[in-house]
């Protein structure tokens, strides 16, 4: 297998490895993790607000099992 075939076969993996190395070197993973946590919190908060009764009944059932 020559270089061109190897590149065409594993292009996505090679680019992913390079991007992840850059993220680790520049410590952008802390920022990315913070952004993910913020969006996760917003999503959970919105879900709880939109489904108050369902969440309340599930939480009550969970607490009663404990």
C-alpha positions in Angstrom: 0.0 0.0 0.0 1.5 3.3 -1.0 1.1 6.7 0.7 -1.8 7.9 -1.4 -3.9 4.8 -0.8 -3.1 5.0 2.9 -4.1 8.7 3.0 -7.3 8.0 1.2 -8.2 5.1 3.5 -7.4 6.8 6.8 -7.8 10.5 6.0 -10.5 11.0 8.7 -8.5 9.3 11.4 -5.3 11.2 10.6 -7.1 14.6 10.6 -8.9 13.7 13.9 -5.6 12.8 15.5 -4.0 16.0 14.4 -6.9 18.1 15.7 -7.0 16.3 19.0 -3.2 16.8 19.5 -3.7 20.5 18.8 -6.6 20.7 21.3 -4.5 19.0 24.0 -1.4 21.1 23.4 -3.3 24.4 23.5 -5.4 23.2 26.5 -8.6 24.0 24.6 -10.1 20.9 26.0 -10.9 22.8 29.3 -12.9 25.4 27.3 -14.6 22.7 25.2 -15.6 20.8 28.4 -16.9 24.0 30.0 -19.0 24.8 26.9 -20.4 21.2 26.9 -21.3 21.4 30.6 -23.0 24.8 30.0 -25.1 23.5 27.1 -25.9 20.3 29.1 -27.1 22.4 32.0 -29.2 24.6 29.7 -30.8 21.5 28.0 -31.6 19.8 31.4 -33.0 23.1 32.8 -35.2 23.6 29.7 -36.4 19.9 29.9 -37.3 20.2 33.5 -39.2 23.5 32.9 -41.1 22.1 30.0 -42.0 18.8 31.8 -42.4 19.9 35.4 -45.1 17.4 36.4 -43.4 14.4 34.8 -40.1 15.3 36.4 -41.7 15.8 39.7 -43.5 12.5 39.7 -40.3 10.6 38.6 -38.2 12.3 41.3 -40.9 11.5 43.9 -40.8 7.9 42.8 -37.1 7.8 42.9 -37.0 9.3 46.4 -39.7 6.9 47.6 -37.6 3.9 46.5 -34.7 5.1 48.6 
